[in-house]
Amino acid sequence: MKKGLKVLSLLLVLLLLAGCKGKDNDVKNTVVCKLSSADPAGSYKLERTDTITKDKDVIKSIETKEVYTSDSEELLATLKQTLEQTYDTYNGVYGGYTNQITNENGVVTSTTKIDYSKLDIKKYASDFNLNDYKTEDGQLKVDGMVNYYEQMNATCK
């Protein structure tokens, strides 16, 4: 189970970096990315949706909804605690995060909002090796984040 939680933690970090690419359309200011996965042991499933609000090619905010399902209440309690600790830590280090998590009826639901105007983008980009994905004025590009999300086999529209 510990190995599964380590894999989950790594997945969470990579997914937090997730951005996604849609058609270059200035009228459309959101891109929705979806990802489904399960741990190798089959003890939980994840359905994740990221709604990226953008201004041209720059990320303004991301709202992420993660839905974990499992038959193991112990695993769900651990997932909830891990998510709470992860997002509390990220908010403390980078700012801009708000998060709400519930654990009901075999489902942990986490809704996270990242306001990029409140995010310490310089530190965030440095810590996650994203400096190549910044604009000249230091904002993060939607297309620059695509690489992370596409590596997870997400689909974006």
C-alpha positions in Angstrom: 0.0 0.0 0.0 2.9 2.4 0.7 4.2 1.9 -2.8 0.8 2.8 -4.1 0.7 6.0 -2.0 4.2 6.9 -3.3 2.9 6.5 -6.9 -0.2 8.5 -6.0 1.9 11.3 -4.5 4.1 11.5 -7.6 1.0 11.4 -9.8 -0.4 14.3 -7.8 2.7 16.4 -8.2 2.8 15.8 -11.9 -0.9 16.5 -12.3 -0.6 19.7 -10.4 1.7 20.9 -13.0 -0.8 20.0 -15.6 -1.9 22.3 -18.3 -3.5 21.5 -21.5 -3.8 22.7 -25.1 -6.8 23.6 -27.0 -7.4 25.3 -30.4 -5.9 28.8 -30.5 -9.1 30.8 -30.2 -9.1 34.1 -28.4 -12.8 34.0 -27.9 -12.7 30.7 -26.0 -11.1 31.4 -22.6 -11.3 27.9 -21.1 -9.8 24.6 -21.9 -11.0 21.4 -20.3 -8.7 18.5 -19.8 -9.7 15.0 -18.6 -7.7 12.2 -17.3 -8.7 8.7 -16.0 -6.4 6.4 -14.2 -6.1 3.7 -11.6 -3.4 2.5 -9.4 -1.6 -0.7 -10.6 -3.1 -2.8 -7.8 -6.6 -1.7 -8.7 -7.4 -0.4 -5.2 -8.7 3.0 -6.5 -9.7 4.8 -9.7 -9.3 8.5 -10.4 -11.3 10.7 -12.7 -9.8 14.1 -13.0 -11.0 17.3 -14.8 -9.0 20.5 -15.1 -10.7 23.6 -16.3 -8.0 26.1 -17.3 -9.0 29.7 -17.6 -6.7 31.6 -19.9 -6.1 34.9 -21.5 -4.7 34.2 -25.0 -1.8 31.8 -24.2 -1.4 32.7 -20.5 -2.9 30.7 -17.6 -5.1 32.8 -15.3 -6.5 30.0 -13.1 -7.0 26.3 -13.0 -9.9 24.5 -11.3 -9.2 20.8 -10.7 -11.8 18.3 -9.7 -10.4 14.9 -8.7 -12.8 12.0 -7.9 -11.2 8.9 -6.3 -13.3 5.8 -5.9 -12.4 2.8 -3.8 -13.9 -0.1 -1.8 -11.3 0.6 0.9 -12.4 3.2 3.5 -8.8 3.1 4.9 -7.3 4.0 1.6 -9.9 6.8 1.0 -9.1 8.3 4.4 -5.4 8.2 3.6 -6.0 9.7 0.1 -8.0 12.5 1.7 -5.3 13.2 4.3 -2.6 13.1 1.6 -4.5 15.5 -0.6 -5.1 17.9 2.3 -1.5 17.9 3.2 -0.3 18.3 -0.4 -2.6 21.3 -1.2 -2.0 23.0 2.2 1.8 22.7 1.6 1.5 24.1 -1.9 -0.6 27.0 -0.7 1.9 27.7 2.0 4.9 27.6 -0.4 3.4 29.2 -3.5 0.1 30.8 -2.5 -3.0 31.0 -4.7 -4.4 27.5 -3.8 -7.9 26.9 -2.3 -9.0 23.4 -1.8 -12.1 21.5 -0.5 -12.1 17.8 0.0 -14.9 15.4 1.0 -15.0 11.6 1.7 -18.4 10.2 1.4 -19.9 6.8 0.3 -16.7 5.4 -1.1 -15.7 8.5 -3.0 -13.1 11.2 -2.2 -13.7 14.4 -4.1 -11.2 17.2 -4.2 -11.9 20.5 -5.8 -8.8 22.8 -6.1 -8.6 26.3 -7.5 -5.3 27.8 -8.3 -5.3 31.6 -8.9 -2.2 32.3 -10.9 -2.4 36.0 -10.1 -1.7 35.0 -6.4 0.8 32.3 -7.2 4.5 32.9 -6.7 5.2 31.9 -10.3 8.9 32.6 -10.1 9.3 30.1 -7.2 6.8 27.7 -8.7 8.5 27.7 -12.1 11.9 27.3 -10.5 10.9 24.5 -8.2 9.2 22.5 -11.0 11.7 23.3 -13.8 9.1 25.4 -15.7 11.2 28.5 -16.5 11.2 27.7 -20.2 7.4 27.9 -20.1 7.2 31.5 -18.8 6.3 34.6 -20.9 8.7 37.5 -21.0 6.7 39.1 -18.2 6.9 36.0 -16.0 3.5 34.4 -16.5 3.0 30.7 -17.3 1.9 29.7 -20.8 -0.9 27.3 -21.4 1.0 25.6 -24.3 4.1 25.3 -22.2 2.2 23.2 -19.6 0.8 20.9 -22.3 3.9 18.6 -22.2 3.2 17.6 -18.6 -0.5 16.8 -19.2 0.0 15.0 -22.5 2.6 12.8 -20.8 -0.3 11.6 -18.5 -2.5 10.8 -21.6 -5.0 13.4 -20.8 -7.4 14.7 -23.4 -8.1 18.4 -23.8 -10.8 20.3 -25.6 
